[in-house]
């Protein structure tokens, strides 16, 4: 599965970084609106979704990205993560590793409490929760150490393409609510 990217709108520009607004459900692909109507946070996009329109998530996401394509304020852009492996690694670090470590802590805390302290009942549950929380915090420490040693550049989104240049940015950009 190739990482096609998401379409968004440039809100602010600061040197090599830009603040962008993207739709979480990639609404822009099916959108037949003009640029300023599609990116107004007060007006939901008019995509062709049919009966699934009722269940569509219309919320937007604002984030910072590196400006590889030299986009300007108001431009419609394509934003991508470096590659699919980066998405998998980031998901593992932030979701799977903490979940596994929490479960290991739960079971390990209970076993240690029973075998070494003879705890039962509420004390055993307390030891399980303590072990789970301790291992959860340890997993975030491991993730932080990994990111400090390897760097975070592969996890930062990049503006790779300008789809449409803004004609009048002051009419397109709306204040964030």
Steps between C-alpha positions, in 0.01 A plus 500: 500500500659825389489807717310743273476772760221727611390829355496806719525875514796712611398730787833650610858495382806517727830449314514131402192406705137561409184462705243312296138392533408155370174313510532183704287294262675621181184675380689706242538206261127491420437870542348699213499837679706806436809532719368753751177310571671166550730625773262715702480332844148639550363342180543125456645391165255389231653166402303237309448239770131410460344314790828490694505880528313477830782300660793691350741667743525862387749617759828650394851459631758777518868407510846617408689360203829567323449704185687301234277631216541869594127551558359839591212599727166394352641236265332161478773244556572128531659396829672164555693311762840382373386142429269224620771348720515825699126477563533141620798581724328805647182303566699225668687747722193693608227234513609137483809520725320682784204264478721191517708644781187589699370143471839357597499729804149393596581129493851544639382717788240243598744209484765687700246606761378142548837324500722741692263694725213255535255772398143407419181691427531877493877499554546273200283729283696800624828326410364416156399861434831627633692260278291596199547873553872455566548302179290752306723784617807290416369445146461875445853547633624241251315677216643838609854359515458341155377827350784696661760256368357455147340841448143592416544622142347188345180550703447867406257549209632666185320724252603326178280663236298815441169398341364852451655837574290749695377799304383710796620345827309750717169365364600137541648485848250498783586549862542176692233446758 
